[in-house]
Amino acid sequence: MSPMDRMLLSGDEAVALAAFDAGIALGRGYPGTPSTEILEAFSALGGNAQWSPNEKVAMEVGLGAAFGGGRVLITMKHVGLNVAADPLFTAAYTGVSGALVVVAADDPGMSSSQNEQDSRRYAVAAAVPMIEPSDSQESYDFFFAAVELSEKWHIPVILRMTTRICHSKTLVSRRGSNGKASAPRFDRDIKGRVMIPAYARPAHRRLRQKLAEIAQWAEGCGLNQRVVGEKSLGIIANGITVMHAMEAAPGASFLRLGTVHPLPMRLIRGFAQSVERCLVIEEGDPYLVESIRAAGIAVDGKAEMYRFGELSVERVTRIINRDESPEPVPPRGKPPQLCPGCPYRTVFEIFRKLDLIVAGDIGCYTLGVLPPFEAMDTCVCMGASLGVGLGLRHVLPENEARRVVSVIGDSTFVHSGISGLVEMIYNPPKTGHVLVILDNGTTAMTGQQEHPGTGRTLNHDPTGKVRLEDLARSLGVKNVHVIDPTPDPDAFEKLMKERLASNDLTVLIARRPCLLAAGKIKEYEKAAAEKCGGCRHAESCDSANAG
């Protein structure tokens, strides 16, 4: 990025620039569209950023750094917030000494996600403040506000974004820093950070007092803006819907909400009373309209049909006009497919040929559910393939149970598949089980990011490497096979038949680099070898693993 005062940035890039300018000491996260580019851009600017094995670990590492007084950024997509929820909820009780900003990127319309969950509900459930920008400039400015809010009230803050904000580009004016961060230091606070019941009860009361104070602050902060227009129509909106609504009804009065929890109810009440019709326009769940009505403020909301998918200027116009007629059917796009020559193709062709019951997972290989393969029967969440496959094995008749196989990618396995492998070993089905790990050496679905199984950091520098076959063996799996199915599909098919017929537990690692990443991987390994003194096996040598 250029250090120019004004630049054209996506929302993700704007957050990264703000994190750099705000003196963020540590950035952690797990790649997931639409949030992935934040940490990558932050790292490119010179920020301290790394991928964690999953969002829970990222949150815990970030919390530790914030306990030490550091300014911390954690990034994830909306479903990643589910994984991080356990530490997040208790972090609201413990509070932080520095600043902890959690960027949660929602995906209305499910451009690349398995659900449309609305992260605003998490702010209420976890009792943490949430702010939401409506363009790249606000993404930049609101990040600073999140840091200030976190440091003032010693509380984690969620910065919610959505796909359109993350990936759309608008002009951003750079403001510089928001004050030098305090030098990290650890101050012992046992009663504040060790959440046994005796300490957690008063911590909960302190948390609610903080939220009450933040609610008062929200009433007059600059994150919520009133735009005076015609009194006949007033629109309350947040996030990208602000832009859609202002284009659909340029003459209306507006209340642009930047603080979505806690809500500035006095400001909202005053705005609603100043207009003849007050309409709430929001993507996803009717979170705003329900909260505002619960406070006794009369507002209109959208019809249920507009709860699904992204909003647009056209859809907002229909909401304003109370149009509930059937919407035009969008043109059918070309369905995604596995890349030509993808090593997964051989695997799914054999799955289909053997008529297997396939418990699948999240990644490129999920596309194996589509024609011509149609070789995936379930896909729930990261790491679920093992548990789902084991559950099927436990209850199905033997002839069907022996057809069940779990399939997972290398990055997803490290993310949340390891605990499923432990379950497989601890509670093995009578018919055994077969786990196929598709190891293509990268996190391909989100843009070929590194993970602990590649032996490279976010910046592609050599580091410690988790060897999947060694891990499986160390946990007690006796039948561990590493095979490249592409050059010899018959050998892969024969091995699959043998292991499915056995009552033993099997981990079968189908290893072949992603075609799109293979060239880059060779470059990284060459650079590591040169750094390592010319060793041809730099990825496994001690000096490379030491980084």
Secondary structure, 3 states (H helix, E strand, C coil): CCCCCEEEEEHHHHHHHHHHHCCCCEEEECCCCCCCHHHHHHHHCCCCEEECCCHHHHHHHHHHHHHCCCEEEEEEEHHHHHHHHHHHHHHHHHCCCCEEEEEEEECCCCCCCCCCCCCHHHHHHHCCCEECCCCHHHHHHHHHHHHHHHHHHCCCEEEEEEHHHHHCEEEEECCCCCCCCCCCCCCCCHHHHCCCHHHHHHHHHHHHHHHHHHHHHHHHCCCCEEECCEEEEEEEEECHHHHHHHHHCCCEEEEEECEEECCCHHHHHHHHHCCCCEEEECCCCCHHHHHHHHCCCCCECCCHHHHCCCCCHHHHHHHHCCCCCCCCCCCCCCCCCCCCCCCHHHHHHHHHHCCCEEECCCCHHHHHHCCCCCCCCECCCCCHHHHHHHHHHHHCCHHHHCCEEEEEEHHHHHHHHHHHHHHHHHCCCCCCEEEEEEECCCEHHHCCECCCCCCECCCCCECCCCCHHHHHHHHCCCEEEEECCCCCHHHHHHHHHHHHHCCCEEEEEEECCCHHHHHHHHHHHHHHHHHCCCCCCCCCCHHHHCC
